[in-house]
């Protein structure tokens, strides 16, 4: 088994399960949001604010963003491992993508929780 800093001691089975679980969460969130836009005739600020003022929606949104983080992290690692052979370049790209993902998560947390 190949291990490095990017895998954090995980196995391929662990990655497989995380990818499938995050895909399910993202599918459910997408279906919910499509349903919201289909059944809501006009989306105003008040309606949008009301939707995201609900604690369940805030938790669901954070869960979806964490699912995006896991999904993208594993996907980026797999793609870079397959296609970028230069170790220094791969490490730099992984760092930049990971930093970007964490900035996205922080932005969503600040937006959803209104801190």
C-alpha positions in Angstrom: 0.0 0.0 0.0 1.3 3.4 -0.9 1.1 6.0 1.8 2.1 9.7 1.9 1.1 12.9 3.6 -1.9 13.3 1.3 -3.5 10.0 2.1 -3.3 10.4 5.9 -3.0 6.7 6.4 -6.3 5.9 4.6 -6.9 3.0 2.4 -8.6 2.8 -1.0 -11.7 1.3 0.7 -11.9 4.4 3.0 -11.7 6.7 0.0 -14.3 4.7 -1.8 -16.8 4.9 1.1 -16.1 8.7 1.6 -16.7 9.4 -2.1 -19.9 7.4 -2.2 -21.2 9.0 1.1 -20.3 12.5 0.0 -22.0 11.9 -3.4 -25.2 10.8 -1.7 -25.2 13.9 0.5 -24.5 16.1 -2.6 -27.3 14.4 -4.6 -29.8 14.9 -1.8 -28.8 18.6 -1.4 -29.1 19.1 -5.1 -32.5 17.4 -5.3 -33.8 19.5 -2.4 -32.6 22.8 -3.9 -34.0 21.9 -7.3 -37.3 21.1 -5.6 -37.2 24.4 -3.7 -36.7 26.3 -6.9 -39.4 24.4 -8.8 -42.1 24.8 -6.1 -41.3 28.4 -5.2 -42.8 30.7 -7.8 -40.7 33.7 -6.9 -37.5 33.6 -4.8 -37.2 36.9 -2.9 -34.7 37.8 -0.3 -37.3 37.2 2.5 -38.0 33.6 1.2 -34.3 32.9 0.7 -33.5 34.3 4.2 -36.3 32.3 5.7 -35.0 29.1 4.1 -31.5 29.6 5.4 -32.7 30.9 8.8 -33.9 27.3 9.6 -31.4 25.4 11.7 -32.0 22.2 9.8 -31.2 24.0 6.5 -28.0 25.5 7.9 -26.8 22.1 9.1 -27.8 20.5 5.8 -25.8 23.2 3.9 -22.7 22.7 6.1 -23.0 19.0 5.6 -23.1 19.5 1.9 -20.1 21.8 1.9 -18.1 19.3 4.0 -19.1 16.6 1.5 -17.8 18.8 -1.3 -14.5 19.2 0.7 -14.1 15.4 1.0 -15.2 14.7 -2.5 -12.9 17.3 -4.0 -9.9 16.5 -1.8 -10.0 12.8 -2.7 -10.7 13.5 -6.4 -7.9 16.1 -6.6 -5.4 13.7 -4.9 -6.3 10.9 -7.3 -6.0 13.1 -10.4 -2.8 14.7 -9.4 -1.3 11.3 -8.4 -2.2 9.9 -11.8 -1.1 12.8 -14.0 1.5 14.9 -12.2 4.6 12.9 -11.9 6.9 15.7 -10.5 6.7 15.3 -6.7 7.4 19.0 -5.9 4.8 20.2 -8.4 2.2 17.7 -7.2 2.8 18.7 -3.6 2.4 22.4 -4.5 -0.8 21.8 -6.4 -2.2 19.7 -3.6 -1.4 22.4 -1.1 -3.0 25.1 -3.3 -6.1 23.1 -4.0 -6.5 22.1 -0.3 -6.0 25.7 0.8 -8.7 26.8 -1.7 -11.1 24.2 -0.4 -10.6 25.3 3.2 -11.2 28.9 2.2 -14.4 27.9 0.5 -15.5 26.0 3.6 -14.6 29.0 5.8 -16.6 31.3 3.5 -19.7 29.1 3.6 -19.4 28.8 7.4 -19.2 32.6 7.8 -22.1 33.1 5.3 -24.5 30.4 6.7 -23.9 31.2 10.4 -23.6 34.9 9.9 -20.5 35.4 12.1 
